[in-house]
């Protein structure tokens, strides 16, 4: 929440657009390790 306040004050509307992109990147960076560790724990199917 603080990043949107800082960037919107510094860059205006462009700062809000940047903060949305940063939020997407941050959420992906947090989600990907959980995603990978979950799929590594699944049993492998033999074909």
ZIURLIN-V529626 format. One record per pair of residues at least 6 apart in sequence whose ideal C-beta (glycine too) atoms are under 7 Angstrom apart, sorted by the first residue. I is the first residue (numbers start at 1). J is the second residue. D is the distance in Angstrom with one decimal. If there is no record, write none. Layout:
[[I J D] [I J D]]
This chain:
[[3 19 5.1] [3 22 6.3] [4 16 6.3] [4 19 4.3] [7 15 3.2] [7 16 6.9] [7 18 5.5] [7 19 4.9] [8 15 4.5] [8 16 5.0] [11 18 6.7]]
